[in-house]
Every structure is written in C-alpha cells, then in structure tokens.
Amino acid sequence: MRWLTLYARSRQIPASLAAVVISAVAVWALARDGGGGPVDPRLPVLVLATGAMAASVGLGGQDLALDRTAAIRWVPRRAAHVLLGGAVVGAVLLTVQAMGEDRASTAFVVRDSAGLLGLVALGAALWGGRYAWTLPFAWLSFSFIAPPPTSAATRVASWMLLPAGTAAGTWTALVLAVAGTAAYAVAGPRR
C-alpha cells in the first residue's frame, strides 16, 4: 500500500482532490437561487470542467524520464488514473447536488465527466501534464459562445451542454473519453 501513497503524493492527488471539492462547493454555494425555473446546464458543466482541469495536474509526474524507464507497466496505471479521476469528479458533483437542488442528471454527469477527462488525457498526451488543462478549457469556452446546436457540427461542438441522451453529445463524449484515455495510457504525458 505504500506505493499507492507514494504515487498519490507524486501526482499531487490530495491537492487536486481538494481543488475539485472546493470548486464544486463554491459554485454550488454561489449558484443557489431557489428558483423553480429551467435548469441551466452551464453550471454543472463548469463544475465538471473545473474538476477535470484540477485533476489534470496529476497526469504528469515529477520526472518524465523516470516514469518512462520504471520497471512497472504504466499503461494500466495511466488508464486507471484517468478513469478514477473522471469517477471522482463526477461523484463530487453528485454529492454536492445531493445537499441542494438537482441541476444535472446522473447520465449527464457521467457523460460529461468522461468526455472532459478524455480531453484532459488527450491534452496531456499532446502537450504534457503541465498544459493538459488547456484542451478542456478551450472547448468549454467555445461551447459557451457557440451558436445554437442546429447542425451536426454545432451539436458536436457543444456536446457538453446538450441534454443527456442526445446522440451527438453521447458519442462525442465517448469518442473523446476512449481516444484520450488510450492516447495517454499508451504514450504517457509529453515532455
């Protein structure tokens, strides 16, 4: 069990977890309005994206050369790291929602957390752990200002904000999750 503790500390998992919890609670506290109007999907997506960006800190180790030459199999560990990060980010949002009003369904949270962690993992594989947060941040920013999702291209571009069960949103998130996790698990973070 000591290796798991060392791995968690080297990947800054306690600090990332604290950032995920603090951001989720802060957004939930600031957004409490008690109104019965339509639920805006941007708030849960903001919480999930913030959590994914906080989790991206641990996708690059302290010494990339050491990671690449270690005598352990990194592929399953990297894949597990990404999948566990997505599960934790989604679980934190669902837990915070349980304390107040429901802003997103479980299917919406699972889809978006998987897709966002896939984006983070893809960013780590392309630009390294230090800049892994840039890809989900850019996509989130674009989806907030994108035109209404009327065509297939705009539905793919705004997949984070589409309701749960929407085919374009589900498939885009699934492709991002699988491609990002596979790229990061096989290649690791870029130097």
Z-matrix of the N, CA and C atoms (Angstrom, degrees):
N
C 1 1.447
C 2 1.526 1 111.45
N 3 1.302 2 116.78 1 -18.20
C 4 1.452 3 120.12 2 -179.22
C 5 1.524 4 111.70 3 -64.90
N 6 1.348 5 116.89 4 -36.00
C 7 1.458 6 118.98 5 -179.81
C 8 1.528 7 110.83 6 -65.18
N 9 1.347 8 117.66 7 -34.23
C 10 1.460 9 120.95 8 178.73
C 11 1.536 10 110.29 9 -66.69
N 12 1.320 11 116.67 10 -39.95
C 13 1.474 12 120.36 11 177.00
C 14 1.522 13 110.74 12 -65.00
N 15 1.310 14 116.71 13 -43.29
C 16 1.460 15 120.21 14 178.43
C 17 1.524 16 111.71 15 -64.69
N 18 1.322 17 115.97 16 -40.31
C 19 1.466 18 120.18 17 178.22
C 20 1.526 19 110.30 18 -63.13
N 21 1.314 20 117.14 19 -45.10
C 22 1.464 21 121.12 20 -179.87
C 23 1.525 22 111.35 21 -61.90
N 24 1.312 23 117.08 22 -41.11
C 25 1.468 24 119.46 23 179.38
C 26 1.518 25 111.43 24 -69.72
N 27 1.341 26 117.45 25 -39.98
C 28 1.464 27 119.78 26 -178.24
C 29 1.521 28 111.26 27 -68.28
N 30 1.310 29 117.37 28 -27.23
C 31 1.474 30 121.55 29 178.97
C 32 1.523 31 112.45 30 -95.54
N 33 1.299 32 117.71 31 8.28
C 34 1.464 33 124.76 32 176.59
C 35 1.524 34 112.06 33 56.87
N 36 1.318 35 116.02 34 38.08
C 37 1.460 36 120.97 35 -177.82
C 38 1.528 37 112.31 36 -67.66
N 39 1.350 38 121.08 37 -39.63
C 40 1.469 39 118.25 38 177.45
C 41 1.534 40 112.91 39 -60.97
N 42 1.317 41 117.06 40 -40.82
C 43 1.470 42 120.07 41 178.87
C 44 1.524 43 110.73 42 -68.07
N 45 1.327 44 117.08 43 -40.17
C 46 1.465 45 120.31 44 177.86
C 47 1.519 46 111.34 45 -63.44
N 48 1.332 47 116.34 46 -43.02
C 49 1.458 48 120.16 47 179.09
C 50 1.525 49 111.02 48 -63.20
N 51 1.312 50 116.75 49 -40.66
C 52 1.468 51 119.90 50 177.12
C 53 1.524 52 110.75 51 -62.46
N 54 1.327 53 117.49 52 -41.37
C 55 1.464 54 120.88 53 178.98
C 56 1.524 55 111.20 54 -65.37
N 57 1.319 56 117.55 55 -38.90
C 58 1.463 57 121.27 56 178.55
C 59 1.525 58 110.26 57 -63.72
N 60 1.315 59 117.49 58 -47.29
C 61 1.462 60 121.26 59 -178.14
C 62 1.530 61 110.81 60 -66.60
N 63 1.313 62 117.16 61 -46.02
C 64 1.472 63 120.63 62 -179.09
C 65 1.525 64 111.32 63 -62.30
N 66 1.328 65 117.58 64 -43.31
C 67 1.463 66 119.39 65 -179.54
C 68 1.519 67 111.23 66 -66.53
N 69 1.329 68 117.51 67 -39.83
C 70 1.461 69 119.72 68 179.59
C 71 1.524 70 111.20 69 -65.45
N 72 1.316 71 117.18 70 -44.12
C 73 1.464 72 120.35 71 179.72
C 74 1.533 73 110.84 72 -67.24
N 75 1.323 74 117.29 73 -39.54
C 76 1.465 75 120.53 74 179.93
C 77 1.525 76 111.49 75 -64.40
N 78 1.321 77 117.17 76 -45.94
C 79 1.465 78 119.63 77 179.29
C 80 1.514 79 110.41 78 -65.66
N 81 1.341 80 117.75 79 -40.68
C 82 1.458 81 120.48 80 178.39
C 83 1.533 82 110.52 81 -62.01
N 84 1.340 83 116.86 82 -43.01
C 85 1.464 84 120.22 83 -178.20
C 86 1.527 85 111.64 84 -67.79
N 87 1.315 86 117.09 85 -37.93
C 88 1.465 87 120.39 86 -179.31
C 89 1.520 88 112.64 87 -74.72
N 90 1.311 89 117.52 88 -23.48
C 91 1.460 90 120.54 89 -174.58
C 92 1.514 91 113.89 90 -99.01
N 93 1.301 92 118.11 91 4.64
C 94 1.455 93 119.71 92 179.42
C 95 1.516 94 109.10 93 -70.70
N 96 1.332 95 114.57 94 113.16
C 97 1.457 96 117.89 95 178.29
C 98 1.522 97 112.22 96 -120.70
N 99 1.328 98 116.27 97 -18.93
C 100 1.459 99 119.50 98 177.08
C 101 1.508 100 113.99 99 72.52
N 102 1.340 101 117.78 100 2.02
C 103 1.455 102 120.43 101 -179.96
C 104 1.509 103 111.72 102 -75.79
N 105 1.290 104 115.00 103 156.67
C 106 1.455 105 120.38 104 -179.59
C 107 1.512 106 111.98 105 -101.24
N 108 1.318 107 118.55 106 17.31
C 109 1.449 108 121.99 107 -178.52
C 110 1.513 109 112.01 108 -73.64
N 111 1.334 110 114.81 109 -176.45
C 112 1.463 111 118.34 110 -179.94
C 113 1.528 112 111.20 111 -64.93
N 114 1.322 113 114.57 112 144.99
C 115 1.461 114 120.84 113 -177.43
C 116 1.527 115 108.88 114 -82.00
N 117 1.318 116 116.05 115 128.62
C 118 1.460 117 122.44 116 179.72
C 119 1.530 118 108.27 117 -87.29
N 120 1.332 119 118.78 118 122.80
C 121 1.464 120 119.88 119 -177.85
C 122 1.524 121 113.51 120 -73.73
N 123 1.323 122 117.71 121 -10.27
C 124 1.465 123 119.37 122 -177.39
C 125 1.523 124 112.56 123 -66.82
N 126 1.299 125 118.15 124 -31.87
C 127 1.462 126 120.85 125 -179.12
C 128 1.534 127 112.42 126 -67.10
N 129 1.339 128 119.45 127 -51.57
C 130 1.463 129 117.56 128 176.69
C 131 1.528 130 112.71 129 -63.34
N 132 1.321 131 117.06 130 -35.14
C 133 1.468 132 119.85 131 178.13
C 134 1.525 133 109.91 132 -65.35
N 135 1.310 134 117.46 133 -37.85
C 136 1.462 135 120.66 134 177.44
C 137 1.531 136 110.73 135 -63.55
N 138 1.322 137 116.77 136 -41.56
C 139 1.468 138 120.18 137 177.85
C 140 1.524 139 110.59 138 -64.29
N 141 1.330 140 117.08 139 -45.23
C 142 1.456 141 120.75 140 -179.84
C 143 1.527 142 111.97 141 -65.12
N 144 1.322 143 116.66 142 -41.47
C 145 1.471 144 119.72 143 179.59
C 146 1.520 145 111.03 144 -67.12
N 147 1.320 146 117.29 145 -39.50
C 148 1.456 147 120.16 146 176.83
C 149 1.521 148 110.62 147 -63.39
N 150 1.321 149 116.40 148 -41.48
C 151 1.459 150 120.03 149 177.04
C 152 1.519 151 112.37 150 -64.67
N 153 1.325 152 117.02 151 -41.06
C 154 1.466 153 120.36 152 178.44
C 155 1.521 154 110.96 153 -64.77
N 156 1.322 155 116.46 154 -39.72
C 157 1.469 156 119.70 155 178.70
C 158 1.526 157 110.67 156 -67.81
N 159 1.320 158 117.33 157 -35.28
C 160 1.467 159 119.79 158 176.43
C 161 1.526 160 110.74 159 -68.63
N 162 1.318 161 116.73 160 -37.29
C 163 1.467 162 120.25 161 178.53
C 164 1.516 163 112.37 162 -70.05
N 165 1.318 164 117.42 163 -21.21
C 166 1.470 165 120.90 164 -178.26
C 167 1.523 166 112.52 165 -66.58
N 168 1.319 167 117.53 166 -20.30
C 169 1.458 168 121.50 167 -179.22
C 170 1.525 169 111.11 168 -58.33
N 171 1.310 170 117.39 169 -36.57
C 172 1.455 171 121.19 170 -175.97
C 173 1.511 172 115.59 171 -85.08
N 174 1.324 173 118.65 172 2.52
C 175 1.453 174 119.62 173 -177.48
C 176 1.526 175 113.23 174 -80.49
N 177 1.283 176 117.98 175 -9.83
C 178 1.458 177 121.67 176 174.63
C 179 1.514 178 109.31 177 -122.34
N 180 1.318 179 116.50 178 131.98
C 181 1.457 180 120.53 179 -178.65
C 182 1.518 181 111.93 180 -80.38
N 183 1.318 182 115.15 181 179.84
C 184 1.464 183 120.49 182 179.84
C 185 1.523 184 111.39 183 -69.79
N 186 1.336 185 116.42 184 -34.48
C 187 1.457 186 121.38 185 -178.07
C 188 1.524 187 108.22 186 -135.56
N 189 1.342 188 116.38 187 105.70
C 190 1.453 189 119.82 188 -176.51
C 191 1.520 190 112.11 189 -65.73
N 192 1.319 191 117.82 190 -32.89
C 193 1.459 192 120.22 191 178.16
C 194 1.524 193 110.63 192 -64.15
N 195 1.315 194 116.55 193 -39.10
C 196 1.462 195 120.70 194 177.69
C 197 1.528 196 110.60 195 -65.57
N 198 1.326 197 117.06 196 -40.55
C 199 1.461 198 120.44 197 177.39
C 200 1.525 199 111.19 198 -60.89
N 201 1.306 200 116.79 199 -40.46
C 202 1.463 201 120.41 200 -176.40
C 203 1.526 202 113.16 201 -75.22
N 204 1.328 203 118.15 202 -23.86
C 205 1.459 204 119.97 203 -176.99
C 206 1.523 205 113.32 204 -105.14
N 207 1.298 206 117.54 205 2.08
C 208 1.471 207 120.14 206 -178.43
C 209 1.524 208 110.40 207 -64.01
N 210 1.281 209 116.04 208 152.24
C 211 1.464 210 121.91 209 -176.67
C 212 1.522 211 112.08 210 -88.72
N 213 1.317 212 117.33 211 29.00
C 214 1.460 213 120.91 212 177.34
C 215 1.523 214 108.38 213 -121.25
N 216 1.307 215 115.99 214 160.34
C 217 1.465 216 120.19 215 178.30
C 218 1.528 217 108.81 216 -82.89
N 219 1.312 218 116.44 217 114.74
C 220 1.454 219 121.16 218 -175.60
C 221 1.525 220 113.64 219 -83.62
N 222 1.319 221 117.88 220 -26.47
C 223 1.464 222 119.90 221 -174.54
C 224 1.532 223 112.10 222 -56.59
N 225 1.334 224 120.37 223 -52.58
C 226 1.472 225 117.65 224 179.89
C 227 1.532 226 112.76 225 -67.18
N 228 1.317 227 117.55 226 -32.75
C 229 1.469 228 119.70 227 179.54
C 230 1.524 229 111.27 228 -68.05
N 231 1.328 230 116.14 229 -42.01
C 232 1.471 231 118.98 230 178.27
C 233 1.522 232 111.05 231 -65.24
N 234 1.323 233 117.04 232 -43.65
C 235 1.468 234 120.43 233 178.40
C 236 1.524 235 110.60 234 -62.07
N 237 1.316 236 116.92 235 -43.43
C 238 1.464 237 120.65 236 178.53
C 239 1.528 238 111.23 237 -63.88
N 240 1.319 239 117.28 238 -37.35
C 241 1.465 240 121.62 239 178.97
C 242 1.529 241 110.09 240 -60.86
N 243 1.329 242 116.75 241 -46.46
C 244 1.467 243 120.53 242 -179.57
C 245 1.526 244 110.58 243 -66.35
N 246 1.326 245 117.09 244 -46.73
C 247 1.457 246 120.22 245 -178.21
C 248 1.532 247 112.08 246 -65.21
N 249 1.304 248 116.70 247 -40.66
C 250 1.460 249 120.29 248 177.67
C 251 1.534 250 110.60 249 -66.77
N 252 1.315 251 117.00 250 -38.47
C 253 1.471 252 120.00 251 176.44
C 254 1.518 253 111.49 252 -60.21
N 255 1.334 254 116.82 253 -44.50
C 256 1.460 255 120.09 254 177.64
C 257 1.510 256 112.56 255 -62.85
N 258 1.330 257 116.18 256 -40.26
C 259 1.463 258 120.26 257 178.84
C 260 1.524 259 111.49 258 -64.76
N 261 1.319 260 116.99 259 -40.94
C 262 1.470 261 120.63 260 -179.12
C 263 1.524 262 110.63 261 -68.06
N 264 1.328 263 116.94 262 -43.91
C 265 1.472 264 120.05 263 179.88
C 266 1.523 265 110.01 264 -60.76
N 267 1.332 266 117.55 265 -45.33
C 268 1.462 267 120.41 266 178.20
C 269 1.517 268 112.72 267 -65.74
N 270 1.336 269 116.84 268 -40.56
C 271 1.466 270 120.66 269 -179.37
C 272 1.523 271 111.70 270 -65.48
N 273 1.319 272 116.97 271 -36.89
C 274 1.470 273 119.79 272 178.57
C 275 1.529 274 110.22 273 -64.02
N 276 1.327 275 117.38 274 -44.16
C 277 1.467 276 119.25 275 178.84
C 278 1.524 277 110.98 276 -64.00
N 279 1.320 278 117.56 277 -43.40
C 280 1.469 279 119.89 278 179.64
C 281 1.525 280 111.59 279 -64.66
N 282 1.327 281 117.00 280 -35.59
C 283 1.462 282 120.65 281 177.65
C 284 1.519 283 111.16 282 -67.73
N 285 1.315 284 116.66 283 -43.68
C 286 1.469 285 120.28 284 178.97
C 287 1.526 286 109.85 285 -65.35
N 288 1.320 287 116.90 286 -37.95
C 289 1.466 288 119.84 287 177.39
C 290 1.515 289 111.97 288 -63.76
N 291 1.324 290 117.41 289 -32.21
C 292 1.462 291 120.72 290 -179.57
C 293 1.524 292 111.62 291 -64.47
N 294 1.336 293 116.62 292 -23.70
C 295 1.461 294 120.37 293 179.43
C 296 1.520 295 111.95 294 -79.78
N 297 1.312 296 118.36 295 -17.25
C 298 1.458 297 121.22 296 -176.24
C 299 1.517 298 110.37 297 -140.35
N 300 1.313 299 114.79 298 -141.73
C 301 1.458 300 119.61 299 -177.39
C 302 1.527 301 111.07 300 -84.38
N 303 1.327 302 114.82 301 151.79
C 304 1.460 303 121.34 302 179.12
C 305 1.520 304 109.26 303 -78.12
N 306 1.310 305 116.62 304 122.58
C 307 1.455 306 121.03 305 178.65
C 308 1.518 307 112.53 306 -110.71
N 309 1.338 308 116.71 307 -18.22
C 310 1.461 309 120.24 308 -179.56
C 311 1.523 310 109.14 309 -150.16
N 312 1.324 311 114.83 310 145.12
C 313 1.461 312 119.29 311 178.05
C 314 1.527 313 109.85 312 -75.94
N 315 1.314 314 115.89 313 163.62
C 316 1.458 315 120.61 314 179.35
C 317 1.528 316 110.68 315 -63.21
N 318 1.324 317 117.02 316 -38.59
C 319 1.472 318 120.10 317 178.84
C 320 1.523 319 110.82 318 -63.45
N 321 1.317 320 117.22 319 -39.86
C 322 1.466 321 121.77 320 177.85
C 323 1.526 322 110.38 321 -62.92
N 324 1.327 323 116.74 322 -44.73
C 325 1.470 324 121.22 323 -178.61
C 326 1.525 325 110.71 324 -65.80
N 327 1.330 326 117.22 325 -43.68
C 328 1.465 327 120.50 326 179.90
C 329 1.528 328 110.40 327 -63.22
N 330 1.320 329 116.46 328 -46.91
C 331 1.466 330 120.26 329 -179.74
C 332 1.521 331 111.58 330 -60.35
N 333 1.317 332 117.19 331 -49.59
C 334 1.461 333 120.04 332 -175.87
C 335 1.526 334 112.75 333 -70.92
N 336 1.319 335 117.52 334 -37.80
C 337 1.471 336 117.91 335 179.12
C 338 1.521 337 110.47 336 -67.79
N 339 1.324 338 117.98 337 -37.25
C 340 1.472 339 120.52 338 177.37
C 341 1.529 340 110.55 339 -65.50
N 342 1.306 341 117.02 340 -46.28
C 343 1.458 342 120.10 341 -179.94
C 344 1.518 343 112.98 342 -65.15
N 345 1.323 344 116.71 343 -41.02
C 346 1.462 345 119.91 344 179.99
C 347 1.525 346 112.39 345 -68.50
N 348 1.335 347 117.20 346 -39.37
C 349 1.469 348 118.64 347 176.55
C 350 1.514 349 110.83 348 -69.38
N 351 1.330 350 118.22 349 -30.94
C 352 1.460 351 120.81 350 172.14
C 353 1.518 352 111.52 351 -63.35
N 354 1.332 353 116.30 352 -40.79
C 355 1.474 354 120.23 353 175.94
C 356 1.525 355 111.51 354 -63.64
N 357 1.325 356 116.68 355 -41.70
C 358 1.463 357 120.80 356 178.43
C 359 1.529 358 110.17 357 -62.49
N 360 1.335 359 116.24 358 -44.92
C 361 1.465 360 119.87 359 179.81
C 362 1.520 361 111.31 360 -64.38
N 363 1.321 362 116.86 361 -39.23
C 364 1.465 363 120.36 362 176.51
C 365 1.520 364 110.65 363 -64.64
N 366 1.318 365 116.87 364 -40.29
C 367 1.459 366 120.54 365 176.06
C 368 1.515 367 112.47 366 -62.59
N 369 1.327 368 117.02 367 -38.43
C 370 1.466 369 120.40 368 177.52
C 371 1.517 370 110.88 369 -66.48
N 372 1.331 371 117.48 370 -39.42
C 373 1.459 372 120.48 371 179.42
C 374 1.526 373 111.40 372 -69.12
N 375 1.331 374 116.52 373 -33.45
C 376 1.470 375 119.98 374 -178.34
C 377 1.524 376 113.16 375 -83.72
N 378 1.333 377 117.37 376 -43.80
C 379 1.462 378 120.70 377 -171.84
C 380 1.524 379 114.38 378 -121.76
N 381 1.303 380 118.76 379 -2.05
C 382 1.454 381 121.63 380 -179.96
C 383 1.517 382 111.51 381 96.76
N 384 1.320 383 114.72 382 164.32
C 385 1.462 384 120.71 383 -177.42
C 386 1.512 385 113.82 384 -62.29
N 387 1.316 386 116.50 385 -29.95
C 388 1.462 387 120.55 386 -178.12
C 389 1.531 388 112.12 387 -65.88
N 390 1.321 389 116.83 388 -33.09
C 391 1.472 390 120.52 389 -177.32
C 392 1.525 391 112.60 390 -114.28
N 393 1.308 392 117.68 391 19.10
C 394 1.466 393 121.46 392 -178.70
C 395 1.528 394 111.73 393 -63.88
N 396 1.295 395 118.50 394 -26.34
C 397 1.461 396 122.67 395 -176.81
C 398 1.529 397 112.58 396 -73.60
N 399 1.338 398 118.39 397 -16.91
C 400 1.461 399 120.36 398 -172.32
C 401 1.520 400 113.41 399 -68.06
N 402 1.327 401 117.93 400 -36.39
C 403 1.464 402 120.07 401 -178.08
C 404 1.531 403 112.45 402 -66.28
N 405 1.346 404 119.65 403 -49.46
C 406 1.471 405 117.18 404 176.77
C 407 1.530 406 112.84 405 -66.41
N 408 1.325 407 117.34 406 -32.41
C 409 1.463 408 119.61 407 177.96
C 410 1.525 409 110.74 408 -64.30
N 411 1.327 410 117.03 409 -45.17
C 412 1.462 411 120.66 410 -179.97
C 413 1.528 412 111.13 411 -64.82
N 414 1.327 413 117.26 412 -42.55
C 415 1.457 414 119.88 413 -179.36
C 416 1.528 415 110.85 414 -67.74
N 417 1.312 416 116.78 415 -39.33
C 418 1.464 417 120.45 416 177.27
C 419 1.527 418 110.63 417 -63.21
N 420 1.318 419 116.61 418 -45.23
C 421 1.464 420 120.57 419 179.24
C 422 1.522 421 110.98 420 -60.38
N 423 1.323 422 116.44 421 -43.47
C 424 1.460 423 119.63 422 179.47
C 425 1.524 424 111.34 423 -66.04
N 426 1.332 425 117.11 424 -40.25
C 427 1.461 426 119.27 425 -177.75
C 428 1.528 427 111.67 426 -66.80
N 429 1.325 428 117.76 427 -26.72
C 430 1.462 429 120.03 428 177.13
C 431 1.522 430 111.96 429 -71.34
N 432 1.329 431 117.62 430 -29.18
C 433 1.468 432 119.97 431 -177.32
C 434 1.518 433 112.62 432 -110.12
N 435 1.324 434 118.10 433 1.99
C 436 1.467 435 122.06 434 -178.52
C 437 1.526 436 110.30 435 -66.17
N 438 1.323 437 116.06 436 152.85
C 439 1.466 438 118.74 437 176.10
C 440 1.522 439 110.85 438 -65.32
N 441 1.315 440 117.56 439 165.06
C 442 1.463 441 120.08 440 -179.95
C 443 1.533 442 111.21 441 -55.34
N 444 1.334 443 116.37 442 141.87
C 445 1.470 444 119.75 443 -176.14
C 446 1.528 445 112.74 444 -74.59
N 447 1.323 446 116.42 445 84.50
C 448 1.460 447 120.81 446 -179.97
C 449 1.527 448 111.92 447 -104.59
N 450 1.310 449 117.74 448 -32.64
C 451 1.462 450 120.68 449 178.79
C 452 1.528 451 109.45 450 -102.54
N 453 1.321 452 115.88 451 171.55
C 454 1.467 453 120.29 452 179.66
C 455 1.523 454 110.68 453 -63.73
N 456 1.330 455 117.08 454 -39.55
C 457 1.465 456 120.59 455 -179.14
C 458 1.528 457 111.70 456 -65.34
N 459 1.307 458 118.27 457 -41.27
C 460 1.470 459 119.95 458 -179.97
C 461 1.530 460 111.03 459 -74.09
N 462 1.333 461 117.61 460 -28.52
C 463 1.475 462 119.24 461 174.85
C 464 1.523 463 110.24 462 -68.24
N 465 1.323 464 117.27 463 -39.37
C 466 1.465 465 120.48 464 176.79
C 467 1.522 466 109.89 465 -67.13
N 468 1.319 467 117.40 466 -40.57
C 469 1.466 468 120.88 467 -178.94
C 470 1.522 469 112.11 468 -66.15
N 471 1.323 470 117.29 469 -32.63
C 472 1.466 471 120.35 470 -178.54
C 473 1.523 472 111.49 471 -110.22
N 474 1.316 473 117.57 472 36.41
C 475 1.460 474 122.20 473 -176.97
C 476 1.515 475 112.34 474 -59.65
N 477 1.333 476 117.87 475 -30.66
C 478 1.466 477 120.82 476 -177.35
C 479 1.519 478 112.71 477 -65.49
N 480 1.318 479 117.13 478 -29.47
C 481 1.459 480 121.43 479 -173.86
C 482 1.520 481 113.53 480 -98.29
N 483 1.333 482 117.32 481 -6.90
C 484 1.461 483 119.91 482 -179.93
C 485 1.524 484 110.52 483 -71.22
N 486 1.316 485 117.51 484 150.62
C 487 1.471 486 119.92 485 178.60
C 488 1.527 487 111.37 486 -63.18
N 489 1.306 488 116.04 487 156.39
C 490 1.470 489 121.15 488 177.84
C 491 1.521 490 108.93 489 -62.37
N 492 1.308 491 116.16 490 142.67
C 493 1.455 492 120.85 491 -179.91
C 494 1.511 493 113.93 492 91.25
N 495 1.311 494 118.16 493 -5.87
C 496 1.456 495 121.35 494 176.22
C 497 1.519 496 108.21 495 -74.16
N 498 1.317 497 116.33 496 128.24
C 499 1.468 498 120.61 497 -173.98
C 500 1.526 499 111.99 498 -60.44
N 501 1.312 500 117.94 499 -44.88
C 502 1.470 501 120.13 500 -178.16
C 503 1.526 502 111.25 501 -63.71
N 504 1.308 503 117.23 502 -40.80
C 505 1.460 504 120.63 503 179.23
C 506 1.518 505 112.63 504 -68.08
N 507 1.316 506 116.04 505 -42.44
C 508 1.462 507 120.47 506 -179.52
C 509 1.518 508 111.13 507 -66.72
N 510 1.324 509 117.76 508 -46.61
C 511 1.461 510 120.10 509 -178.69
C 512 1.521 511 112.27 510 -68.03
N 513 1.313 512 117.43 511 -37.74
C 514 1.467 513 119.65 512 177.99
C 515 1.520 514 110.15 513 -64.26
N 516 1.314 515 117.40 514 -45.26
C 517 1.467 516 120.77 515 178.84
C 518 1.521 517 110.93 516 -63.64
N 519 1.320 518 117.39 517 -40.44
C 520 1.464 519 120.71 518 -179.93
C 521 1.525 520 111.42 519 -65.30
N 522 1.321 521 116.83 520 -44.28
C 523 1.474 522 120.26 521 178.49
C 524 1.517 523 110.61 522 -63.29
N 525 1.324 524 117.77 523 -43.69
C 526 1.466 525 120.89 524 178.91
C 527 1.525 526 111.34 525 -64.00
N 528 1.331 527 117.07 526 -41.52
C 529 1.469 528 120.37 527 -179.28
C 530 1.523 529 110.97 528 -65.01
N 531 1.317 530 117.38 529 -46.38
C 532 1.464 531 120.66 530 -178.00
C 533 1.526 532 111.00 531 -69.13
N 534 1.330 533 116.69 532 -47.58
C 535 1.468 534 120.05 533 -177.88
C 536 1.528 535 111.63 534 -65.29
N 537 1.319 536 117.08 535 -43.96
C 538 1.462 537 120.30 536 179.96
C 539 1.513 538 112.89 537 -65.93
N 540 1.330 539 116.39 538 -45.22
C 541 1.457 540 119.89 539 179.63
C 542 1.524 541 111.10 540 -64.41
N 543 1.327 542 117.07 541 -42.50
C 544 1.466 543 120.53 542 179.66
C 545 1.528 544 111.06 543 -65.65
N 546 1.328 545 117.46 544 -43.87
C 547 1.469 546 120.08 545 -179.60
C 548 1.520 547 110.99 546 -63.13
N 549 1.313 548 116.85 547 -44.01
C 550 1.467 549 119.80 548 -179.81
C 551 1.522 550 111.63 549 -69.79
N 552 1.330 551 117.38 550 -40.42
C 553 1.467 552 120.29 551 -178.13
C 554 1.527 553 110.93 552 -65.47
N 555 1.309 554 118.23 553 -40.83
C 556 1.462 555 121.49 554 -177.69
C 557 1.534 556 111.85 555 -79.84
N 558 1.320 557 116.42 556 -49.62
C 559 1.479 558 119.90 557 -174.62
C 560 1.512 559 113.98 558 -89.10
N 561 1.313 560 117.61 559 -27.33
C 562 1.458 561 120.12 560 -175.75
C 563 1.523 562 110.63 561 77.30
N 564 1.312 563 116.54 562 -178.11
C 565 1.463 564 118.98 563 179.63
C 566 1.525 565 110.81 564 -73.53
N 567 1.302 566 114.60 565 145.00
C 568 1.462 567 119.24 566 178.55
C 569 1.514 568 109.49 567 -75.16
N 570 1.306 569 115.80 568 149.34
C 571 1.472 570 121.13 569 179.15
C 572 1.495 571 111.26 570 -68.43
